Amino acid sequence: MKGVTLRGLEVFEALAETGSVARAAAQTGLSQPAVSQQLRNLETALSTELVDHGRRPMRLTPAGTFFLRRAEAALSELRLAQSELTVMDLAHLQSLGIGIIDDFDDSLTPRLATILAESLTGCQFKMITASSNDLIDAVTNKELHLVISASKKGGVDGVIEHPLAQDPFILVVPKGTQIEAGRLPDPDGLAYLRYDADQMIRQQIDESLSMHLAQHDSPFEIGSHLALMAMVARGIGWTITTPLGFMRAHRFHDRLTAHPLPSNPFSRRISLFASADWADDVPRNIAQTMRQLIKTHMIDPALAQLPFLVGHLRVLHAENSEQFDKET
């Protein structure tokens, strides 16, 4: 289409996300006048206004909202293709051991394994799934080269962290369950189903919601996302999880309802961790591939199904992970 450029689409996406020419300029690396000109060029090429220029922060017009979905899909495919090509330069590796949290078992782990395996000629390749705590220990002890897991509060010594995604906590109840706005379910009603006490996700929930959970004792401690979601779907109780865990349980979605937490929102960070003595670009390239896989196969479907997560469930890069740290 004459006048529609890749840069114009990227600028429009950044404007839609930030609502600000200044922030879009910082995100794209362009000057503010260049951002404004790119938007004007795109609107001219499409013969329609994509943004309500009279409002601050900027808001999309109905046409802009419709076009954004198509633009994001196109950009996502292009970025994923670029990431797959970039990460293919792995022929120099003699061995690669990588660990991934089980949140990604169904959709992302098989795709990443395929992408890596196709470019690892003559390499001893090992991929495992485990809990975040076990994976962090493995990369710290140099039993694995790379791990993708939830980030540990206070950071991890001796490793380099590449942020991938912000994964906010949500409330999940059996479909049809009535809850009072701004409150957790009645402690005298359904049981509270918790993650196993040894899991990092349980520790993060307990620490952030200790005051709200004081009355919610529970005999249930479950170590599996799918088992937890299955129990909620059967009406046994309710739980607190994250969108990545919820989206894994798609087979139960017709019997589940997700809500924002009735408190100040808090999130965990999913990151790729690499040993600090790894000198080449492999961790950075694999991190970029994972960001695209997470966005395409988990974040985009989750936002379409749970629109209250917009602005909270998102891809993280080095530049916006600092803002995540301030918010959490």
C-alpha positions in Angstrom: 0.0 0.0 0.0 1.5 3.3 -1.1 2.6 5.4 1.8 2.2 2.7 4.5 5.6 2.0 5.9 7.0 -0.3 8.5 8.3 2.6 10.5 4.9 4.3 10.4 3.2 1.1 11.8 5.8 0.9 14.5 5.2 4.6 15.5 1.5 4.1 15.5 1.8 1.1 17.7 4.0 3.0 20.1 1.6 6.0 20.2 -1.3 3.7 20.9 0.6 2.1 23.8 1.9 5.2 25.4 -0.7 7.9 24.4 2.2 10.4 24.1 4.4 11.7 21.3 7.2 12.2 23.7 7.1 8.6 25.1 6.5 7.2 21.6 9.7 9.0 20.5 11.7 7.6 23.4 10.4 4.1 22.6 11.1 4.2 18.9 14.4 6.3 19.0 12.9 9.0 16.8 12.5 12.7 17.5 9.1 14.0 18.4 8.6 15.9 15.1 9.6 12.7 13.3 7.0 10.7 15.3 4.3 13.3 14.4 5.2 13.2 10.7 5.2 9.4 10.6 1.6 9.4 12.0 0.5 12.1 9.6 2.0 10.1 6.7 0.2 7.0 7.8 -3.2 8.7 8.2 -2.8 10.3 4.8 -2.0 7.0 3.2 -5.1 5.4 4.8 -7.3 8.5 4.2 -8.6 8.4 7.8 -7.7 9.7 11.2 -6.3 7.0 13.5 -5.9 9.2 16.6 -8.1 11.9 18.2 -5.5 14.7 18.0 -7.6 16.9 20.3 -7.2 14.7 23.4 -4.4 14.3 25.8 -3.3 11.6 26.4 -3.9 10.6 22.8 -6.9 8.3 22.2 -7.5 6.1 19.2 -10.5 6.7 17.0 -12.7 3.8 16.2 -10.9 3.4 12.9 -7.6 3.5 14.8 -8.7 0.8 17.2 -9.7 -1.5 14.3 -6.4 -0.8 12.4 -4.3 -1.3 15.5 -5.3 -5.0 15.8 -4.2 -5.6 12.2 -1.0 -3.6 12.5 0.0 -5.4 15.7 -0.6 -8.8 14.1 1.5 -7.9 11.1 4.3 -6.4 13.2 4.3 -9.4 15.6 4.7 -11.8 12.7 7.6 -9.8 11.2 9.4 -9.5 14.6 8.9 -13.2 15.2 10.4 -14.0 11.8 13.3 -11.7 12.5 13.9 -13.2 15.9 13.9 -16.8 14.5 16.5 -15.7 11.9 18.7 -14.0 14.5 18.7 -16.9 16.9 19.7 -19.3 14.2 23.3 -18.3 14.5 24.1 -21.0 17.1 26.3 -23.3 15.0 29.3 -22.3 17.1 27.9 -23.8 20.3 29.2 -27.1 21.5 26.5 -27.5 24.2 23.5 -25.6 25.4 21.4 -26.4 28.5 18.3 -24.4 29.0 15.5 -24.6 31.6 12.0 -23.2 31.4 9.2 -22.8 33.9 6.2 -25.1 33.2 3.9 -22.2 32.5 5.1 -22.4 28.9 4.8 -26.2 28.5 1.8 -26.2 26.2 2.6 -23.5 23.7 6.0 -21.8 24.0 8.4 -24.5 25.0 7.8 -26.7 22.0 8.1 -23.7 19.6 11.3 -22.5 21.2 12.8 -26.1 21.2 12.0 -26.4 17.5 13.6 -23.0 16.7 16.8 -23.8 18.6 17.1 -27.4 17.5 17.0 -26.4 13.8 20.1 -24.2 14.3 22.1 -26.3 16.8 24.2 -28.5 14.4 26.7 -30.7 16.3 25.6 -29.3 19.6 24.7 -31.2 22.8 21.3 -29.7 23.5 19.4 -30.1 26.8 16.0 -28.6 27.7 14.1 -29.2 30.9 11.1 -27.7 32.7 11.1 -27.1 36.5 10.0 -24.6 39.1 11.4 -21.1 39.3 13.3 -21.8 42.5 14.9 -24.9 41.0 15.8 -23.2 37.8 17.4 -20.2 39.5 19.5 -22.6 41.6 20.5 -24.5 38.4 21.8 -21.4 36.5 23.5 -20.0 39.7 25.3 -23.4 40.2 26.1 -23.5 36.4 24.2 -26.7 35.9 22.3 -24.9 33.1 23.5 -22.2 30.7 20.2 -20.3 30.5 16.9 -20.4 32.4 13.5 -18.7 31.8 11.7 -18.3 35.1 10.0 -15.8 37.4 12.4 -13.2 38.8 13.5 -13.4 42.4 13.0 -10.4 44.6 16.4 -8.7 45.2 17.9 -10.2 42.0 20.3 -13.1 41.7 24.0 -12.8 42.1 26.3 -14.1 39.4 23.8 -14.0 36.5 22.6 -11.5 33.9 18.9 -11.0 33.8 17.0 -10.2 30.5 13.4 -9.2 31.3 10.8 -10.8 29.1 7.3 -10.1 30.5 5.2 -8.5 33.3 2.7 -11.1 34.5 0.1 -9.6 36.9 -1.7 -11.6 39.6 -5.4 -12.2 39.1 -8.3 -13.7 41.0 -10.0 -16.9 39.4 -13.3 -18.2 40.6 -15.8 -20.9 39.4 -18.1 -19.4 36.7 -21.2 -18.0 38.2 -19.6 -17.2 41.6 -20.8 -13.9 43.0 -18.1 -11.8 44.6 -18.3 -8.3 46.1 -16.4 -5.7 44.2 -13.1 -4.9 45.8 -13.0 -8.0 48.0 -11.8 -11.5 48.0 -14.5 -14.3 48.1 -16.2 -14.8 51.5 -13.9 -16.9 53.7 -17.0 -18.8 54.9 -17.9 -19.8 51.4 -15.6 -21.5 48.8 -12.2 -22.8 49.9 -9.0 -20.9 49.0 -6.8 -23.1 46.8 -3.1 -22.2 47.2 0.1 -23.1 45.4 2.5 -25.4 47.1 4.5 -23.5 49.8 7.9 -24.3 48.2 7.0 -22.5 45.0 8.1 -18.9 44.3 4.7 -17.9 43.0 3.1 -18.9 46.4 5.7 -16.9 48.3 5.1 -13.8 46.1 1.3 -14.0 46.7 1.6 -14.5 50.4 4.0 -11.6 50.8 1.9 -9.2 48.8 -1.5 -10.2 50.1 -0.8 -11.2 53.7 -3.3 -8.8 55.1 -6.1 -9.7 52.7 -5.5 -13.5 53.1 -5.3 -13.5 56.9 -8.8 -15.1 57.2 -8.4 -17.5 54.4 -6.8 -20.6 55.8 -6.8 -23.5 53.4 -6.0 -27.3 53.7 -5.3 -27.3 49.9 -1.7 -26.8 48.5 -1.4 -27.6 44.8 1.9 -27.7 42.9 0.5 -27.7 39.3 -1.2 -24.8 37.4 -3.5 -27.2 35.6 -4.5 -29.1 38.7 -5.3 -25.9 40.4 -7.4 -24.6 37.5 -9.2 -28.0 37.3 -10.2 -27.8 41.0 -11.5 -24.2 40.6 -13.5 -25.3 37.5 -15.1 -28.1 39.5 -16.3 -25.6 42.0 -14.0 -26.8 44.8 -12.7 -23.3 45.5 -11.0 -20.2 44.2 -7.4 -19.2 43.7 -4.9 -16.4 42.8 -2.7 -17.0 39.8 -1.4 -15.1 36.8 -2.6 -14.7 33.2 0.2 -17.0 32.0 -1.0 -19.8 34.3 -4.7 -19.1 33.5 -4.2 -19.2 29.7 -2.5 -22.6 30.0 -5.8 -24.0 31.3 -7.8 -23.1 28.2 -9.7 -26.4 28.4 -11.4 -25.1 31.6 -12.1 -21.5 30.6 -15.8 -22.1 30.0 -16.1 -22.9 33.7 -13.9 -20.2 35.1 -14.1 -16.4 35.6 -11.1 -14.2 36.1 -11.2 -10.8 37.9 -8.6 -8.1 38.9 -7.3 -8.5 42.5 -9.2 -6.4 45.0 -6.1 -4.5 46.1 -3.2 -2.6 44.6 -2.2 -4.6 41.6 1.1 -6.5 41.8 3.0 -8.6 39.3 5.8 -11.0 38.9 8.5 -10.6 36.2 9.4 -13.4 33.8 13.0 -13.2 32.7 15.8 -15.1 31.0 18.8 -15.6 33.2 22.3 -16.3 31.9 25.5 -17.0 33.6 27.5 -13.7 33.9 30.5 -15.3 32.2 28.6 -15.9 28.9 30.2 -13.4 26.6 28.3 -13.7 23.3 24.9 -12.6 22.1 23.1 -15.9 22.4 21.2 -15.0 25.6 20.1 -11.7 24.2 18.9 -13.2 20.9 17.0 -16.0 22.7 15.4 -13.5 25.0 14.2 -11.5 22.0 12.7 -14.6 20.4 11.0 -15.5 23.7 9.5 -12.0 23.9 7.9 -12.4 20.5 6.6 -15.9 21.3 5.2 -14.7 24.6 3.4 -11.8 23.0 2.0 -13.7 20.0 0.9 -16.9 21.8 0.1 -15.8 25.3 -0.2 -12.0 25.8 -2.3 -11.2 22.8 -4.8 -14.0 23.4 -5.0 -13.1 27.1 -5.7 -9.4 26.4 -8.4 -10.3 23.9 -10.1 -12.5 26.5 -9.3 -10.4 29.7 -9.3 -6.7 28.6 -8.8 -5.5 32.2 -5.2 -6.7 31.9 -4.3 -4.0 29.3 -1.3 -2.1 30.5 -0.5 -4.7 33.2 0.2 -7.8 31.1 3.0 -6.8 28.7 6.3 -7.6 27.2 9.3 -6.2 29.1 12.6 -4.9 27.6 15.5 -3.4 29.5 14.1 0.1 29.2 10.6 -0.6 30.6 11.8 -3.1 33.3 13.1 -0.2 35.3 9.5 1.2 35.4 8.3 -2.2 36.5 10.8 -2.2 39.4 9.5 1.2 40.5 5.8 0.1 40.3 6.5 -3.2 42.3 
